[in-house]
Amino acid sequence: MTSPDRYTLTLDRLQILLNACETDIQKLVVSLLADTGLRRSELASIQIKNVDLANRTIRVLGKGRKRRIVRFGEYTASKLEAWINFNSENEMLLGLSAAGVSSLLVAMGRRTGIRCNAHSFRRLFACEAIRNGMDQFHVQALLGRSTFEMTRIYAHEIVAEDALVQYRPIVTNLQAHPRQDYYD
């Protein structure tokens, strides 16, 4: 369980958000954020020319003007392809500013009652990648993090959370016996 200041979406809540999407751009934003772990400013600045549908990758310019490549899955690929075909005359993928991405997510949060912002998707991406066995250094690279600290924190939280889920009581149907004094 993540601490309150590091709220993370769950897969169940992600599914609710996807089901609640009323427009193509909402579905695209939600799926891109969940699949890639992009920051809202990175998402807003994607140019169509930087999307490679064949390889399911996007070249992004991240924090500190660092370039990296992120990958996305089949569902997101289908949403991206339809969006690009419909909006192919545009240079920018979404036509939204970072504030526009936030507004879209806030509206979805109000409609669903699920707290959602771009960073909660980023944490979902990191946690699920680690939970699914991705090396923490690879997660750090995909997130475009310059230090390992936050990735390590996510990993620690997942280990603790998964340990609680995996826990099985040791004492189940044992009957209490009076203590025998072996020194008599």
C-alpha positions as CSV (number, residue, x, y, z in Angstrom):
1,M,0.0,0.0,0.0
2,T,1.4,3.3,-1.0
3,S,1.4,6.2,1.5
4,P,-1.3,8.9,1.0
5,D,1.2,11.3,-0.4
6,R,2.1,8.8,-3.1
7,Y,-1.4,7.9,-4.3
8,T,-1.3,5.2,-7.0
9,L,-4.1,4.0,-9.2
10,T,-4.9,0.4,-9.1
11,L,-5.6,-1.8,-12.1
12,D,-9.3,-2.0,-11.0
13,R,-9.6,1.7,-11.0
14,L,-7.8,2.0,-14.3
15,Q,-10.4,-0.3,-15.8
16,I,-13.2,1.9,-14.3
17,L,-11.6,5.0,-15.8
18,L,-11.2,3.4,-19.2
19,N,-14.9,2.3,-19.1
20,A,-15.9,5.8,-18.1
21,C,-14.1,7.5,-21.1
22,E,-16.7,9.2,-23.2
23,T,-14.4,10.5,-26.0
24,D,-11.5,9.1,-28.1
25,I,-9.1,11.6,-26.6
26,Q,-10.0,10.6,-23.1
27,K,-9.3,6.9,-23.9
28,L,-6.1,7.8,-25.6
29,V,-4.8,10.0,-22.7
30,V,-5.7,7.3,-20.1
31,S,-4.2,4.4,-22.0
32,L,-1.1,6.4,-23.0
33,L,-0.4,7.5,-19.4
34,A,-1.0,4.0,-18.0
35,D,1.1,2.2,-20.7
36,T,4.0,4.6,-20.8
37,G,4.4,6.3,-17.4
38,L,4.7,9.7,-19.2
39,R,4.6,13.0,-17.4
40,R,1.7,15.2,-18.4
41,S,4.1,17.7,-20.0
42,E,5.7,14.9,-22.0
43,L,2.3,13.6,-23.1
44,A,1.2,17.1,-24.2
45,S,4.4,17.7,-26.2
46,I,4.3,14.5,-28.3
47,Q,4.5,15.2,-32.0
48,I,2.8,12.8,-34.4
49,K,6.2,12.3,-36.2
50,N,7.6,10.9,-33.0
51,V,5.1,8.0,-32.8
52,D,6.2,4.7,-34.3
53,L,3.1,2.6,-34.6
54,A,5.0,-0.4,-36.1
55,N,7.3,-0.7,-33.2
56,R,4.8,0.7,-30.6
57,T,7.2,3.4,-29.4
58,I,7.2,7.1,-28.9
59,R,10.3,9.4,-28.8
60,V,9.7,11.9,-26.0
61,L,11.6,14.9,-24.8
62,G,11.5,14.6,-21.0
63,K,12.4,16.6,-17.9
64,G,15.7,18.4,-18.3
65,R,15.4,18.1,-22.1
66,K,16.5,14.5,-21.9
67,R,15.3,12.3,-24.8
68,R,14.0,8.8,-24.3
69,I,11.8,6.2,-26.0
70,V,8.7,4.7,-24.3
71,R,6.7,1.7,-25.4
72,F,3.0,1.1,-25.5
73,G,0.7,-2.0,-25.9
74,E,-1.8,-3.2,-28.4
75,Y,-4.9,-1.4,-26.9
76,T,-3.0,1.9,-26.9
77,A,-1.7,1.2,-30.4
78,S,-5.3,0.8,-31.7
79,K,-6.3,4.1,-30.1
80,L,-3.3,5.9,-31.3
81,E,-3.7,4.7,-34.9
82,A,-7.3,5.7,-35.1
83,W,-6.5,9.1,-33.5
84,I,-3.6,9.8,-35.9
85,N,-5.6,8.8,-38.9
86,F,-8.4,11.2,-37.8
87,N,-6.0,14.0,-36.9
88,S,-3.1,13.4,-39.4
89,E,-3.0,17.0,-40.6
90,N,-1.9,18.1,-37.1
91,E,1.7,18.3,-36.0
92,M,1.0,17.7,-32.3
93,L,-0.6,14.4,-31.3
94,L,-3.2,15.6,-28.8
95,G,-3.4,19.4,-29.3
96,L,-3.6,19.7,-25.5
97,S,-1.3,21.6,-23.2
98,A,-0.1,20.1,-19.9
99,A,-2.9,22.0,-18.2
100,G,-5.3,20.6,-20.7
101,V,-4.2,17.1,-19.8
102,S,-4.7,17.9,-16.1
103,S,-8.2,19.3,-16.8
104,L,-9.2,16.2,-18.7
105,L,-8.1,14.0,-15.8
106,V,-9.7,16.1,-13.2
107,A,-13.0,16.0,-15.1
108,M,-12.7,12.2,-15.3
109,G,-12.0,12.0,-11.6
110,R,-15.1,14.0,-10.8
111,R,-17.2,11.8,-13.0
112,T,-15.9,8.5,-11.6
113,G,-15.0,9.5,-8.0
114,I,-11.4,8.2,-8.7
115,R,-8.6,10.4,-7.8
116,C,-6.6,10.7,-11.0
117,N,-3.7,12.9,-12.1
118,A,-0.9,12.2,-14.5
119,H,1.4,11.3,-11.7
120,S,-0.9,8.6,-10.3
121,F,-0.7,6.9,-13.7
122,R,3.1,7.2,-13.6
123,R,3.2,5.5,-10.3
124,L,0.8,2.8,-11.6
125,F,3.1,2.2,-14.5
126,A,6.2,1.9,-12.3
127,C,4.5,-0.3,-9.7
128,E,3.0,-2.7,-12.2
129,A,6.3,-2.9,-14.2
130,I,8.2,-3.8,-11.1
131,R,5.4,-6.2,-10.0
132,N,5.6,-7.9,-13.4
133,G,9.3,-8.5,-12.9
134,M,10.9,-5.6,-14.8
135,D,14.3,-4.7,-13.5
136,Q,14.2,-1.6,-11.4
137,F,16.9,0.1,-13.5
138,H,14.9,-0.5,-16.7
139,V,11.8,1.1,-15.0
140,Q,14.0,4.0,-14.0
141,A,15.1,4.4,-17.7
142,L,11.6,4.2,-19.0
143,L,10.4,6.8,-16.5
144,G,13.2,9.1,-17.5
145,R,14.4,9.4,-13.9
146,S,17.9,10.8,-13.3
147,T,18.1,9.1,-9.8
148,F,17.2,5.7,-8.6
149,E,15.5,6.9,-5.4
150,M,11.8,7.1,-6.4
151,T,12.0,3.8,-8.3
152,R,13.5,2.2,-5.2
153,I,10.7,3.6,-3.1
154,Y,8.1,2.1,-5.5
155,A,9.8,-1.2,-5.4
156,H,9.9,-1.2,-1.6
157,E,6.2,-0.4,-1.4
158,I,5.4,-3.2,-3.8
159,V,7.4,-5.7,-1.9
160,A,5.7,-4.8,1.3
161,E,2.2,-4.7,-0.4
162,D,2.7,-8.0,-2.2
163,A,4.0,-9.6,1.0
164,L,0.8,-8.7,2.8
165,V,-1.3,-10.2,0.0
166,Q,0.8,-13.4,0.0
167,Y,0.7,-13.7,3.8
168,R,-0.9,-16.9,5.1
169,P,-1.3,-17.4,8.9
170,I,1.0,-19.9,10.4
171,V,-1.2,-20.9,13.2
172,T,-4.6,-22.0,11.8
173,N,-6.2,-25.0,13.4
174,L,-3.7,-25.8,16.1
175,Q,-5.3,-26.3,19.5
176,A,-3.8,-24.6,22.5
177,H,-2.2,-27.1,24.9
178,P,-1.4,-26.4,28.5
179,R,2.3,-25.8,28.9
180,Q,4.1,-28.8,30.1
181,D,6.9,-28.3,32.5
182,Y,9.7,-30.4,31.2
183,Y,11.7,-29.9,34.4
184,D,9.5,-31.8,36.7
